Amino acid sequence: MSLQNDIAAVVSSVGLELYDTVIVNEFDETIFRVSVISPDFEDGKRKSVPLEQYVELTHLLNPLLDVTPPVSGEYRLEVGSPGIERKLTTLDHFKKSIGEKVALVTADKDKIRATLKKVEGDKLFLENDDESFELDFSDVKKAKTYFEW
């Protein structure tokens, strides 16, 4: 099994879903970020994750990462939410963002703002004020969720 799969199994064991893992360097410090989301919805929106679950998950992941470190050298582990506005880089990210507003840039440099309605295969089904339409995942060059205040 890969480290990503091991992390996903630990995350699943506390009733959450793994959204992403990423290694970043900030202020001369290496950070291994594990982003998780709740699989549950309430009033059509994904439920938030209580702080206690992030703490519990951090304690469960530490021994795993001690045995199989994600990077060589020193790093800091951060476990948290991917945020309300986040990049969408994989088809799985899109699947986990159904029902949210997304901003996309296509291969043709078209800019689209719409609500992601569903994902089937590699097709994204979107809807804005004017129309419903579909887009191939491969045509998306840049994407993120956004929040309207």
LOKE-717115 format. One line per field, with one value per residue: residue number from 0; residue in one letter; x, y, z of N, C-alpha, C in turn. Coordinates in steps of 0.02 Angstrom, whole numbers, plus 50000, padded with zeros to 5 digits. Layout:
BEGIN
resi: (NUM, ...)
resn: (a, ...)
n_xx: (X, ...)
n_yy: (Y, ...)
n_zz: (Z, ...)
ca_xx: (X, ...)
ca_yy: (Y, ...)
ca_zz: (Z, ...)
c_xx: (X, ...)
c_yy: (Y, ...)
c_zz: (Z, ...)
***
This chain:
BEGIN
resi: (0, 1, 2, 3, 4, 5, 6, 7, 8, 9, 10, 11, 12, 13, 14, 15, 16, 17, 18, 19, 20, 21, 22, 23, 24, 25, 26, 27, 28, 29, 30, 31, 32, 33, 34, 35, 36, 37, 38, 39, 40, 41, 42, 43, 44, 45, 46, 47, 48, 49, 50, 51, 52, 53, 54, 55, 56, 57, 58, 59, 60, 61, 62, 63, 64, 65, 66, 67, 68, 69, 70, 71, 72, 73, 74, 75, 76, 77, 78, 79, 80, 81, 82, 83, 84, 85, 86, 87, 88, 89, 90, 91, 92, 93, 94, 95, 96, 97, 98, 99, 100, 101, 102, 103, 104, 105, 106, 107, 108, 109, 110, 111, 112, 113, 114, 115, 116, 117, 118, 119, 120, 121, 122, 123, 124, 125, 126, 127, 128, 129, 130, 131, 132, 133, 134, 135, 136, 137, 138, 139, 140, 141, 142, 143, 144, 145, 146, 147, 148)
resn: (m, s, l, q, n, d, i, a, a, v, v, s, s, v, g, l, e, l, y, d, t, v, i, v, n, e, f, d, e, t, i, f, r, v, s, v, i, s, p, d, f, e, d, g, k, r, k, s, v, p, l, e, q, y, v, e, l, t, h, l, l, n, p, l, l, d, v, t, p, p, v, s, g, e, y, r, l, e, v, g, s, p, g, i, e, r, k, l, t, t, l, d, h, f, k, k, s, i, g, e, k, v, a, l, v, t, a, d, k, d, k, i, r, a, t, l, k, k, v, e, g, d, k, l, f, l, e, n, d, d, e, s, f, e, l, d, f, s, d, v, k, k, a, k, t, y, f, e, w)
n_xx: (50042, 50018, 50082, 49985, 49867, 49871, 49857, 49730, 49655, 49670, 49609, 49479, 49447, 49409, 49291, 49295, 49335, 49475, 49536, 49648, 49828, 49973, 50136, 50217, 50323, 50352, 50411, 50542, 50513, 50461, 50305, 50185, 50032, 49875, 49721, 49553, 49380, 49207, 49100, 48968, 48812, 48714, 48566, 48590, 48722, 48895, 48941, 49032, 49193, 49226, 49343, 49399, 49404, 49502, 49613, 49615, 49638, 49765, 49841, 49828, 49888, 50021, 50106, 50105, 50167, 50289, 50346, 50338, 50392, 50334, 50420, 50598, 50699, 50661, 50492, 50329, 50173, 50012, 49843, 49687, 49548, 49513, 49472, 49354, 49364, 49451, 49579, 49541, 49604, 49601, 49497, 49432, 49430, 49334, 49223, 49203, 49157, 49031, 48883, 48934, 48991, 49092, 49238, 49305, 49436, 49452, 49531, 49521, 49533, 49417, 49319, 49227, 49092, 48999, 48878, 48926, 48847, 48847, 48958, 49006, 49092, 49218, 49157, 49097, 48955, 48873, 48793, 48729, 48657, 48605, 48606, 48616, 48753, 48885, 49054, 49211, 49326, 49459, 49466, 49476, 49581, 49614, 49545, 49435, 49346, 49224, 49159, 49011, 48978)
n_yy: (49940, 50114, 50267, 50367, 50291, 50226, 50336, 50379, 50270, 50281, 50405, 50375, 50288, 50368, 50416, 50512, 50590, 50582, 50724, 50785, 50777, 50872, 50940, 51078, 51222, 51346, 51495, 51446, 51320, 51153, 51087, 50962, 50942, 50879, 50866, 50854, 50803, 50803, 50664, 50683, 50770, 50917, 51003, 51014, 51052, 51016, 50948, 51027, 50989, 50944, 51023, 50934, 50814, 50838, 50847, 50719, 50644, 50692, 50639, 50504, 50495, 50532, 50420, 50335, 50416, 50430, 50306, 50295, 50422, 50569, 50653, 50680, 50726, 50861, 50905, 50982, 50925, 50961, 50953, 50976, 51070, 51080, 51204, 51336, 51398, 51325, 51246, 51145, 51005, 50873, 50740, 50679, 50781, 50864, 50778, 50778, 50903, 50926, 51018, 51137, 51305, 51340, 51405, 51409, 51391, 51361, 51258, 51335, 51459, 51512, 51584, 51523, 51527, 51433, 51317, 51161, 51020, 50879, 50737, 50627, 50492, 50561, 50680, 50841, 50912, 51060, 51211, 51371, 51537, 51553, 51431, 51248, 51141, 51033, 50981, 50921, 50846, 50850, 50966, 51067, 51187, 51258, 51269, 51309, 51311, 51430, 51557, 51646, 51795)
n_zz: (50000, 49970, 50045, 50036, 50025, 50149, 50235, 50195, 50241, 50381, 50400, 50358, 50460, 50565, 50524, 50422, 50261, 50153, 50076, 50015, 50007, 50033, 50007, 50066, 50065, 50178, 50240, 50262, 50313, 50307, 50271, 50295, 50235, 50274, 50212, 50255, 50241, 50292, 50266, 50274, 50248, 50279, 50267, 50129, 50122, 50148, 50303, 50436, 50508, 50672, 50784, 50876, 50806, 50711, 50795, 50852, 50735, 50700, 50805, 50775, 50649, 50668, 50721, 50609, 50512, 50573, 50550, 50411, 50338, 50253, 50188, 50170, 50306, 50422, 50461, 50475, 50530, 50473, 50499, 50432, 50364, 50188, 50154, 50113, 49992, 49869, 49769, 49629, 49571, 49533, 49467, 49571, 49666, 49607, 49614, 49751, 49770, 49725, 49702, 49741, 49705, 49566, 49488, 49330, 49210, 49042, 48914, 48802, 48853, 48905, 49032, 49163, 49274, 49382, 49452, 49511, 49463, 49445, 49424, 49301, 49248, 49154, 49136, 49176, 49246, 49237, 49296, 49268, 49285, 49158, 49085, 49075, 49061, 48996, 49023, 48974, 49085, 49046, 48973, 49063, 49126, 49237, 49399, 49534, 49690, 49742, 49850, 49871, 49948)
ca_xx: (50000, 50055, 50070, 49921, 49815, 49873, 49828, 49658, 49625, 49667, 49558, 49415, 49434, 49377, 49229, 49306, 49362, 49536, 49528, 49711, 49889, 50019, 50196, 50232, 50377, 50333, 50456, 50597, 50488, 50424, 50241, 50146, 49962, 49825, 49656, 49499, 49312, 49156, 49061, 48898, 48782, 48659, 48534, 48621, 48792, 48939, 48950, 49100, 49228, 49242, 49414, 49421, 49419, 49568, 49662, 49617, 49670, 49836, 49872, 49829, 49933, 50091, 50145, 50112, 50216, 50354, 50371, 50343, 50390, 50314, 50478, 50658, 50714, 50609, 50431, 50275, 50110, 49952, 49782, 49633, 49500, 49542, 49449, 49292, 49387, 49509, 49594, 49517, 49655, 49588, 49427, 49407, 49414, 49269, 49170, 49192, 49134, 48965, 48837, 48969, 49006, 49159, 49264, 49347, 49467, 49456, 49587, 49509, 49539, 49352, 49311, 49159, 49071, 48937, 48871, 48941, 48788, 48867, 49016, 48996, 49151, 49261, 49115, 49072, 48891, 48873, 48733, 48731, 48592, 48583, 48600, 48649, 48799, 48935, 49122, 49258, 49376, 49522, 49463, 49485, 49652, 49620, 49479, 49432, 49280, 49221, 49103, 48981, 48958)
ca_yy: (50000, 50177, 50310, 50400, 50243, 50217, 50396, 50376, 50220, 50310, 50458, 50341, 50255, 50416, 50439, 50569, 50574, 50617, 50768, 50794, 50787, 50915, 50961, 51148, 51255, 51413, 51526, 51398, 51263, 51105, 51070, 50909, 50957, 50828, 50899, 50806, 50830, 50759, 50632, 50696, 50833, 50943, 51057, 51020, 51073, 50970, 50965, 51045, 50940, 50974, 51029, 50874, 50761, 50855, 50830, 50645, 50621, 50709, 50590, 50440, 50497, 50540, 50358, 50312, 50458, 50416, 50246, 50310, 50494, 50593, 50689, 50669, 50785, 50884, 50934, 50991, 50898, 51002, 50918, 51024, 51075, 51108, 51273, 51348, 51412, 51282, 51224, 51080, 50982, 50804, 50723, 50664, 50846, 50885, 50735, 50797, 50972, 50930, 51064, 51199, 51351, 51331, 51451, 51369, 51417, 51306, 51257, 51391, 51518, 51535, 51586, 51500, 51523, 51394, 51269, 51093, 50980, 50808, 50713, 50559, 50476, 50620, 50737, 50885, 50941, 51125, 51251, 51441, 51570, 51551, 51366, 51189, 51117, 50986, 50998, 50867, 50863, 50864, 51035, 51114, 51202, 51286, 51269, 51317, 51327, 51499, 51571, 51712, 51824)
ca_zz: (50000, 49969, 50103, 50025, 50042, 50222, 50265, 50181, 50285, 50448, 50397, 50355, 50525, 50611, 50493, 50377, 50195, 50135, 50019, 49981, 50045, 49995, 50042, 50049, 50103, 50198, 50289, 50274, 50350, 50266, 50302, 50263, 50249, 50261, 50211, 50261, 50240, 50319, 50214, 50289, 50226, 50318, 50229, 50064, 50126, 50183, 50373, 50456, 50550, 50736, 50800, 50911, 50758, 50682, 50846, 50855, 50674, 50705, 50850, 50741, 50592, 50689, 50722, 50540, 50478, 50603, 50517, 50339, 50332, 50186, 50160, 50209, 50348, 50469, 50433, 50523, 50508, 50483, 50481, 50433, 50309, 50127, 50149, 50076, 49924, 49860, 49701, 49608, 49524, 49513, 49458, 49638, 49697, 49579, 49642, 49820, 49770, 49693, 49736, 49757, 49650, 49541, 49437, 49287, 49150, 48996, 48867, 48755, 48895, 48927, 49105, 49179, 49345, 49381, 49506, 49490, 49479, 49452, 49386, 49276, 49209, 49153, 49118, 49229, 49230, 49269, 49285, 49290, 49277, 49089, 49054, 49100, 49009, 49019, 49004, 48986, 49135, 49012, 48946, 49118, 49137, 49305, 49431, 49607, 49717, 49767, 49895, 49862, 50012)
c_xx: (50044, 50040, 50002, 49863, 49812, 49841, 49753, 49623, 49619, 49612, 49489, 49396, 49402, 49315, 49235, 49330, 49425, 49521, 49593, 49768, 49936, 50078, 50211, 50290, 50355, 50382, 50511, 50577, 50449, 50362, 50207, 50074, 49917, 49757, 49601, 49431, 49265, 49118, 48986, 48876, 48725, 48631, 48569, 48694, 48832, 48948, 49022, 49128, 49245, 49318, 49440, 49439, 49486, 49623, 49670, 49654, 49745, 49872, 49876, 49879, 50007, 50130, 50156, 50166, 50286, 50387, 50383, 50338, 50373, 50371, 50539, 50673, 50655, 50551, 50381, 50211, 50054, 49893, 49725, 49587, 49535, 49520, 49387, 49307, 49452, 49518, 49564, 49565, 49643, 49513, 49394, 49389, 49346, 49212, 49153, 49167, 49067, 48919, 48869, 48979, 49079, 49175, 49315, 49378, 49478, 49519, 49582, 49513, 49472, 49350, 49238, 49149, 49003, 48935, 48884, 48883, 48804, 48928, 49001, 49054, 49199, 49224, 49091, 49007, 48882, 48808, 48746, 48664, 48562, 48568, 48631, 48694, 48848, 49002, 49165, 49310, 49442, 49524, 49474, 49559, 49664, 49550, 49486, 49359, 49281, 49157, 49077, 48955, 48891)
c_yy: (50062, 50218, 50345, 50354, 50230, 50276, 50396, 50326, 50246, 50364, 50427, 50309, 50302, 50448, 50499, 50544, 50614, 50659, 50772, 50792, 50828, 50933, 51032, 51173, 51327, 51437, 51477, 51338, 51218, 51083, 51015, 50920, 50900, 50863, 50846, 50842, 50780, 50728, 50650, 50766, 50852, 51003, 51069, 51042, 51023, 50994, 50983, 50990, 50974, 50973, 50965, 50818, 50774, 50834, 50755, 50617, 50635, 50658, 50521, 50438, 50501, 50475, 50330, 50351, 50452, 50356, 50259, 50385, 50516, 50629, 50670, 50733, 50804, 50915, 50943, 50963, 50947, 50962, 50969, 51019, 51101, 51181, 51280, 51365, 51374, 51263, 51156, 51056, 50911, 50793, 50708, 50729, 50871, 50844, 50755, 50869, 50981, 50973, 51130, 51242, 51343, 51385, 51411, 51411, 51357, 51311, 51314, 51459, 51550, 51533, 51571, 51502, 51488, 51351, 51199, 51048, 50906, 50795, 50641, 50543, 50535, 50682, 50775, 50915, 51004, 51162, 51322, 51472, 51560, 51481, 51310, 51163, 51067, 51004, 50937, 50890, 50882, 50934, 51088, 51125, 51227, 51287, 51279, 51326, 51400, 51507, 51641, 51737, 51856)
c_zz: (50000, 50032, 50097, 50044, 50117, 50258, 50255, 50227, 50357, 50451, 50398, 50422, 50576, 50579, 50448, 50309, 50183, 50073, 49980, 50032, 50002, 50040, 50019, 50091, 50116, 50252, 50311, 50316, 50302, 50304, 50261, 50283, 50229, 50268, 50210, 50260, 50272, 50260, 50220, 50266, 50272, 50281, 50162, 50063, 50166, 50255, 50388, 50502, 50616, 50749, 50834, 50863, 50723, 50731, 50850, 50794, 50674, 50748, 50817, 50683, 50612, 50690, 50651, 50504, 50510, 50569, 50443, 50329, 50260, 50150, 50200, 50248, 50392, 50432, 50489, 50492, 50523, 50458, 50486, 50373, 50246, 50116, 50106, 50003, 49914, 49787, 49690, 49554, 49499, 49503, 49525, 49675, 49673, 49609, 49714, 49826, 49736, 49736, 49753, 49694, 49631, 49489, 49397, 49232, 49104, 48953, 48817, 48790, 48913, 49002, 49120, 49254, 49344, 49443, 49477, 49512, 49489, 49410, 49366, 49230, 49212, 49130, 49179, 49205, 49272, 49253, 49310, 49277, 49208, 49063, 49096, 49044, 49040, 48989, 49019, 49038, 49102, 48981, 49000, 49130, 49208, 49335, 49506, 49628, 49739, 49808, 49881, 49929, 50007)
***
